[in-house]
Amino acid sequence: MNLVDPEVTKLKLDREIELWHENAELYRRRGWILLARRDNEVDVAFLARLTLGMQQVPLVVACVRFDFSNYDVWPPALEFIDPYTGEYTAPVVPAVIETEHGPRNLLIGNHPDTGRPFFCVPGVRQYHTHPQHSGDSWLLHRPGREGALVTLCDRIWQAMVVNFVGLQLTLTTLPPAAGQPAELRLQLVSGNVQVLEQAAGAAA
């Protein structure tokens, strides 16, 4: 359904891409990688540094597809995707921010329209179409460009990349009589990096 002339939407998205390229080096240093732009869709990967011994290995902790259809009468939709296939995949790390009430995960499960987890912030279509946010119209946020490509990338980066800690490895073994093989689990871990650094410094 076209509510906005496709040429107008294209021009607006062209401008979002222009603004990206104006600061492309900064975004690259942050680990924001613009993978593709097709019609109204933009794919962006977010990299974090994983420390393994003396080396730092880049790791994709989030890959997102933005759908700018009918922008900016509608805010962009946001889906998490596999960077190889472009197909939907569940996010692998939480999107935790600190609030006055304690840590809050911005990833909310099972949006009524998609049944998938969504990034629950103003400026995202899934946020504004959720019944619990019916009183928070997109039009209230539109003047502040809360649905802009760079604005949303910054919010994802702050919530999912800046707080990335590393890998947690769990090895479970049982006696041979139990008949169960050993199990090795790897899990990406997020947390308040500043608090963890302070705790490490205090323990040293």
N, C-alpha and C positions, 0 to 999 in steps of 0.2 A: 504494500500500500504506500503510494507516494503522497505525502502531505506537503513536501517541499519539492520544487522543481529540481530534478536530478543534476542539472547544470549548476544550480545554486549550491547544492550540497557538495558537489565536486570542488567548486571554488573555495568553499569554506574548509574542506579537508585539505586542499592544496595549501591553504594558508597555515593550517596546523603543521603540515610537513615542512613548510618553509621555516616556521619558528623553531622546529626541531633542529634543522640543519644549521641555524644560526648559532646553536650551542652544542653541536654534535660532539665536539671533543670532550666537553665536560660530561655529557651523558655517557660517553664511552668509558671514561675513567670511573664512572659510577657503576659500570657494568650493564648499562641499558643498550641493548643491541636491536636496532630496527631490522627485522627479518624480511618483511614484505609489505607491500601495499597493493591491494587489488580492489578496484572500484571503491566501495565505501569501507573496506576492511583494512585494518593495520595490525600486523603481528609484531609484538615486542617481547624479547627474552630478557630476563633479569639474572645477572650472574653475581655470585658471591665467591669469595676466596676461601677455599678449604685448605687448612694447614695440615700437611702430612710430613712429619719429620721436619726437615729443613726446607721443604718445598711448599709453595702455595699453588694449588690447582684450581682453575676456574670451574665453577659448578653452577648449572642452571637450576635456580631454586624456584623460579616461576616463569611461565611463558603464557602470554595473554593475547587474545584476539579482541580488538576493539571494533565494533560495528557502528559506523557513523550514519546509518540510514536515517534520513529525515532530520539530519543535524542542521540547526540546533533548536528546531521545534521539539524534537525528542533529544534527550541526552544519549550518549553512546552506550551501547550494551557492552558487557565485558564477560568473556568466557576464558577459562583456563584450558590450554591446549597442549598437546604433545608437540615439541619443536621439530620432530622428524616428520610426522604425518599431518599435522594440522588438525587432527581429530581431538574432540573433547577428552580431557583427562582430569581427574580430581587433583587439586593442588596438593603438593607434597610437604609444605611447611605451613604452619598457621600464620595469621596476619595479626600479630599482637602489638598493641600500643598501650602506653601507660595513660591512665586517666586518674582523675581525683578519687575515683572509687576503686582503683587498683587496675591490674592488667585486663585488657579487653581484646577478645579475638574478633576481628572484623569479618572473618569468614563465617557465614551463616549457612546452615544446610537446608536443602530441599525448598528452593524457591517454588511457589505454587505454579508458575508458568512453565518451568523447566525441570523441576525435581532435582536440581543440581545445587551444590554450594555456590554462593555468590559473595562478591566483595561488597559489603554493606556500608557504603558511604554515599552521601549526596553527590550528585553528578553522574551516577551510574544508573542506567535504565532499570536494572533489576531492583535497585533500591526504591526508586520512585514508583514502580508498578507493584510493589509489595503492599498488601492490605494494611500492614501495621504502619506504613508511612503515607497513608492516603492524605494526611493533613500537611505533608511537607512537599509542596508542589515543586517540580523542576523549575518552574518559572521564577520561583523565589531565589534560586541558585544560579540561574542562567546569566544574570548580569555580572556576577563575579567570576565567570569562566570556570566554574567548578567541574565542568565536563570537558575541559580542554585536554588534549592528548598529554601534554607535559604535566599538567596538574595531576591527572590521575596516575601517571607513571611515578611521579614523586610520592604519592600516597602509598602506592604499592611498594616502592623501594623502601620507604621509611618503615612500613609494617612487616615486610617479608624478607628484606635483604639486610638492612642495617642491623637487625636483631638476630641474624643468623649466627649460630655458635659453632656448629660442626656436626660430626657424626657420633652417634651413640651405638656401640657394638655390644650385643648381648649374646652370649653363648650358653645354651642350655644342654646339659648332658644328663642322661638317666642311666641307671645300671643296665647291663646287657639283658638281664632277666625281664626288664620292662618291655622289651621288644620295640622301643621307639628309637629312631636315629637321633643323633645330635642335631640341634637346631641353631642356626646362626642368623641373627637379625641385625640389620642395619637400619638406623632411623636418623633422619635429619632433625636437628635440634635447634630451636630458637629460644631466645631469652633476652633479658635486659643486659646487654653487653657491658654497660657501665657498671652495673651492680656486680656482675661477675668479675670484672677487672678489679674493682675495689676489694672484693672478697679475696681474690688471689693475692693482691698486694698485702692485705692484712695477714694472710697466712704465711707469707714469705718470711 
